[in-house]
Amino acid sequence: MQDLNGRKVATVFGGHGFLGRYVVERLAREDWVVRVASRRPADAGSQVTQGGVGQVVPVRAGLGDEAAVAAAVAGAGLVVNLVGILAEQRAGDFMRAHAEGAGRVARLAAAAGVARLVQVSAIGADAASPSAYGRSKAAGEAAVRAAFPAASILRPSIVFGPEDQFFNRFAGLARMLPFMPVVRGATKFQPVYVGDVADAVLAAEPGQTYELGGPRVVSFRELMRLVLDITRRHRPLVALPEALVQLQVKLTSWLPNPPLTRDQLLMLDRDNVCAPGMPGFAALGIHPKAMEAVVPGYLARYRAA
């Protein structure tokens, strides 16, 4: 669908976040008029400079507001849902954000006649997952498919980039602590560059589910070693005893943004890598960037002196 000037219109829920900034930039570059939908439009205020005058427009539309979501998707040709949380503030937040919200977007997008819907989920989405996060992501995928069968679903592994909350977080710890703490060090990940995931959003085929991982599968311990090597911090890697990990989770659970939650521990019990045979970047014609080509550039500021 098109705006009054004949240009294509896309609505991006969660477009003000880490991945969202890259998706919005790419859509604007492809001459889409982009509505950046969120509960707090002011959070997306800086993104209006990613396009021409009036091309990137923040709109108020929390996923729990039926009327606002309907208004946000009206007239759009493409809807992208990037909304996701890593920890609950209240019991049930995972299901409200990942399942109910995603289902609402899909249902109202279908009712509005939207041509394409892209739902960003996560590797680990599984109705039988031990973690509430994984179960809620699976419920969201099911709700989207039920309402909008032609939706594209993307499941990235851990996403990295200059604004990430993974490598930056641990590089900050390496600067402050005399050792690098390691929890579930053998768990494997397939880190993926944020720009490659954004490219996949635009390239995804209708009705397909893709698992997106970078070129390397590495353990959590290896990732911590990479952080230390890049930041040139000489710190021992220390595997934290299980009792200490459980105590930390218990003592910090009341914080608004705890360093580690019980649900995240359950997530760390499973590898976070692409399943064999699942379509991924190769099916999209995208060559994913390696961590070593990107991460040193933005972790350099954590180096001593």
Secondary structure, DSSP 8 states (H G I E B T S, - for coil): -B-TTS-EEEEEETTTSHHHHHHHHHHHHTTEEEEEEES-GGGGGGGGGGSSTTTEEEEE--TT-HHHHHHHHTT-SEEEE----SS-SSTTHHIIIIIIHHHHHHHHHHHTT-SEEEEE--TT--TT-SSHHHHHHHHHHHHHHHH-TT-EEEEESSEESTT-SSHHHHHHHHHH-SSEEESSTT-EE--EEHHHHHHHHHH--TT-EEEE--S--EEHHHHHHHHHHHHT----EEE--HHHHHHHHHHHTTSSS-SS-HHHHHHTTS-B---TT---HHHHT-----HHHHHHHHHGGGS--
